[in-house]
Every structure is written in structure tokens, then in C-alpha cells.
Amino acid sequence: MFFLTPALAAIGVFFFVPVIAAFVMSFTDFDIYSLGKIQYARFIGLRNYLQLVEDPLFWKALRNTLYFLVVGGPLSIAVSLAAALMLQAKLVRFTSFFRTALFAPVVTTLVAVSVVWRFVYHPRYGLLNYALSFVGVSPVDWLGDPQWAMPAIILMAVWKNFGYNMIIFIAGLQNIPPQLYEAAAIDGAGRWQQFTMITIPMLAPTTLFISIITMIGYFQLFAEPYVMTQGGPLNSTLSIVLLMYQQGFRWWNMGYSAALAFVLFVFILVASVLQSRLQKRFGT
Amino acid sequence: MIGCRRGVSGATIAGMVKHPSPGLLLWRRSGVVLLLALVALVAGCSPQRESRTLVRFWAMGVEGENVQKLMPEFERRNPTIEVQVQMIPWNAAHEKLLTGYAGSSLPDMCQLGNTWIPEMAMLDALEPLDPWMKRSSSLRDSSYFPGIWSTNLIDSLLYGVPWYVDTRVLFYRSDLLAKVGYRKAPVSWEEWFDVSAKLKGSGAADYAILFPTANEFAPPLILGLQKKSSLLKDGDTYGNFSGREFTDAMRVFHSFFRNGWAPVKTTQIVNIYQSFSAGLFAMYISGPWNIGEFSRRLPPELQDKWMTAPLPGPDGNIGVSLAGGSSLVMFRGSAQKAAVWKVIEYLSEPEQQLQFYRYTGNLPARVEAWRDSALASNTYAAAFFTQLNHVTATPKVPEWEQIAQKLRESSELVAMDQLSVEDAMAALDRSVDVMLEKRRWMVHGK
């Protein structure tokens, strides 16, 4: 216990105190007036939370975030798995080179990446529209059209993040004993059967870990829309964390913003518990 | 050199004591200061440099970049003052100011958009400038546009000196308007509707006017001001958008879309300069920066085919427009107020104002500066000069930015016909009343 004290003190001061302070703040109307004089902050009970339920922007942000999560999450996991399988295939050469190349977006700063992607998405001079023009698709204003802005953000986020999960999948794949495949081959199982009967079940713990980590990360969507679209057009890329940031630091509605943070926390908690329950029930 | 300057400057040390810093840091700093002072003595810094005071000045975006070029002349005239300009990007400026206030790390002076003054004044972060004005030999309030000047007054105290001004006027294609019989821009609303109908009806342009509802609140707000709406009521504690004046203005705004005079889907217009050249629309309400942009971006053959004009008004005279721009403010926590005031006076000199206009295209706040040939000969700027004498301030409440954003959202819903004018304005008032709840409590409740 004695030896743990410094670490515990650090966690207490830098983690628990701010969390508790934010929790208390979510029951006050701490705002720009209170910044000047703290007497202007009032305890208002659950009003922030009630106001939140009535705020159309909150629902819009929640829908956008879920859209991003439901489409982007599985897509990202599928892409990571595919990339991992390809890198593990015996036919591929220069695996370490490709592994590094595919991992590179993860370690690149998002601001630099988004500048490049803004060029890619440019309605007139962008690479994407240029490529699409060969298959007869007329130019799309990717970041300016409320319908296409979120898919554009998803595409970029998946590209940016799949490398991380890919590395974990590779580790998972390397943990599968090769004897299993040999035995299956002797029993006459084809490649596809080997994949569905051995690889997928053996990767289940890895997949669970990845899906929870991905979900938590994707729930907290912020940097991509903040840099690329500022939540627009027509709030079509406004995420919960971006709304929290705008309410908190642009308008300084700290109480309201703290309430949003705790609602998001509950969402993530519930979703994580649900996910691990589901995984257990359909017993892999 | 910085250490040398800081080490012996009494004002800086006084400033350090005033903003209590952690004891250890103070101790260490004074140690360093002592050491540097000794070094300075030994090295024999010139006495002039030793007493230089440092003025920290936050300026935003392009202004920050260009105001630096004016500073060498100031420092030549005032060898005892050093001005350190720090550039703040516009889209992070508001957050930066508030967090600067919260962390007591604001500079000595700053450029402040005049709609932000109420907020900073409410926080008690700004120094009232009336005593300084009274003692000044070079600054008079009569040298400024009255409507702009009044945006710097909160409860009749002056918190900022206008630096450059901004308003909205009508940009139009003179060739297209001439086609439908208008040699000059419309002056009254009646003429404005008439020319719009003719432009659309004759096919001279695809649309008469562009209102970019997806990102601008200015056009509907201006129409409301022209109808003399107070925008807020009861001491600025309730929204007044569902009042008769604003509802009337919003109906007019809606009619532009209903009649097909203005395009509803504005996100399709990626480049307004190209669309304007192509005749997609013939009129556009915009600000001074577009004088430069239009000159640069419109093709050469169109250069003599566009013009600016003051906004048409409902009663047949020039209509009012927004009183925008930036002011120079002094922070209350500054320890160098006399030096700050010198910088403000310097930047307000007509010559400096003109030089700044040449660098940035920002229109000078001092009326005297407009008499110079550079501005007097600019035919596009003339409309702005006229318009600047017809500007109205928006309500001076800290919530205003947020309210204006809500207004934009409502106007977008009206333009898209997703809500009727009455329903949209009632809904707008409801959300504005929620935003102003705290203000009501503070004004009425105590």
C-alpha cells in the first residue's frame, strides 16, 4: 500500500478529482457569467439533462455518431482483418514493408492527413471525383453535401485507423497453432472452411477486444469532423464530442457540456457491457 | 536581450506581483532576474533599452500578420516601448480569449470583434477607455461613424476604439441589371423586388440574388433591422423574433425563395465568384473583403460589369446594415496601460489606418482616413462609406453570437419551406428564451 501511494495520489488528483468535479458541474449552470463571478453558478438539479433530451442538436449529434459507429466500426474491423489475413498469407512478399506502410496512417498526425484528404475530396480537382469520372459518376461535393459528408468522414477515419487493429489481428493470427490447419487439411477442409471453422472462432477473443476498443474510440468521434468540416454542412457531421466541445469551449456552457459528457459515458458503458454479454451468449 | 530588458524594468516586476505566480517560480524567476540584471550591468546595456516596456498584443488572422509591419515605425517613435504582436487564428480566437481569461494569461491589449465586446466587458476583463479618451489629444469620438462607435459603448462606458469597420452592401452585376432596365442599383424594397422579378422573369440571370443560408445569418438579420425590429425585448431578456417587425422581415426573406428569385440549395454553389461570373445570380449581399476578391477572381471581361451599392430600404431610403468591425481594447490586468494607449493612438492615426487598409483591404474606422485618394478614388468603396453612416448595432448581450447562429438555422428552415415563417419565429424565440434564462435571473431575479 505504501509503495502504491504516489501512483494512487497521482491518479486521484489527475483522474478522480476532475471526474467528480465534472460530475458535480453537470448539475450546475456553470457558464460564461459564472466564469466572471462564481456566485452566478447555480445548482439546477437535472435541468441540464432534461434540456439535453429536448435539444434537437443532441439527437442529431447522437444519430450522426451512431451512423459513424454502425457503418464505420464494422467496416474498419473488416478492413483490418482482411489486411491482416493478406499480410499473413504465405504468398505475399515484403510483409514487413507492407505492414509498416499500412500502419503509417495511424501514426501520421490527423491535421496533415486531413489536409491531404481535403484535396482528395475536392469537388473539382479531387482525386476521388477524377477516379469516379472514369466509371461515369458525376462529381460529388464530398464535404459540402449533407448526404455525403459523413460517408466521406467514415472513409477517411477507416483509412486512418485500420492499421492499429490490423496489427492486433496479426498477433491474434500468429497465436493460432498451425497444427489445427494441418489437421483440417488432412480432414479435407478447404480454404474457406478453414477460415470459418478455425480462423474466425480462434480469433474471437481478439475480435471482442478490437470491437470494444473500436466502439469506444468511434463513439468519441471528434478530430476528423473538427478539422475537416467543423460539424457542417447542416450539422451532418456534428458528433457528440464535437457538440460537447462547441457547447463547452465556444459558448462556455460548461454545465451543459459536462452533462453531455456523462450521457456519452453511460452510452459507452452500456454498449461495452452489452457487447461482451452478447459475445458470451453466442458462445464462441 | 529580453532578459536584460525584463530584468531592470520595474513595470514588469510589478506585473509579476500583481498576477500571483507559484512561489517557487517567482523565487526562481527573481533569481534569474537578479543574475541577468548583474550580467546586464556588467555588459553595460544602454539605459534606453533597460527601461523598455513590453506590450503584448493579440491580433487575429490577416490583421495580426499585417499589423506587425506597422510596428517598427511605432517603436522608432517610442524607443521605450516594445510591442510584441501575437497572431491568433480567427476560428480559435474566441476560445483562446475565454481560456486566457480563465487562466489569467490575457495580453495587455487585443483586437476584438465588436460583437465580442459585451462578453469581455461583462467578465470585467476590459479597461474602460473614457478617462483615456478625455486626456487624448488626437482622438475624438466625432472622427468615427456613430453607429460603429456605439457598438463599443456598454452602459455608456467606452470599452474599445474602432480599428477597422465592416458592414454589408449590395454587390451586383451592372450589365444584367441594365438588361432589365436598371441603370442603377435598387434603392427601395419595391425596386428591389421589381428588379428581382424582372431578372428572373426575363432569364437575364438564373436567380436574382444569392442568400447563402447554409452559413450566413447576415441577410435575414439585416432585413429585421431594416424593419426596426428590436430583436430582443424586456431589457434584452426575451427573444422578439416572433414580434410583428421581425416576422414581416422574415416573410420578405421567404418571398425571395418562394418566388424563385433566390436559390434554395446553396450548398451546390461551391464557388460564388464563378457562379456570379456565369450569371447564376446577379446580386449578393456581402462585405468589404469581397471588393478585393471580386477584383482578383472575376474574369477581366467582367471587371467593369459589377458594382457595389448601399442596401435598399423598406421606406424608399437607404436601408440600414450591420455595424461590424474590430476594435482595439485594453485589458484591465495590464500593467502597461499608458504604453497600450500609445499603441491604440498610433494605430488610430489616419496615416496608419490607410497603410493598414493598403495591406489588408480592411476599411478604416477613422472618417479622416477616407478622404485620402486611395479610398476616395475606389468606386467600390464609396457604397461602404455611405452605408457606414446607416448602420445599427445588434443587442449587446454575451449570448448574441449564439442567438445569431440560431437565427441562421431558422432562416434556413424557412428558405427550405420546412417551417412556416410564424412557426419558425415562434420556435426561434423559444430557444432564444432558453439561452437568455440566466440573463433574466441576473437582471430581474436579484
Interface residues (C-beta under 8 A of the other chain):
Chain A: D29 D31 I32 Y33 L35 G36 Y40 R42 Q51 P123 R124 D141 G144 D145 P146 Q230 G232 P233 L234 F249 R250 W251 W252
Chain B: N91 H94 E95 L98 T99 Y101 A102 E119 M122 L123 D124 A214 N215 T267 Q268 V270 P398 E401 Q402 E412 V434 K438 R439 W441 M442
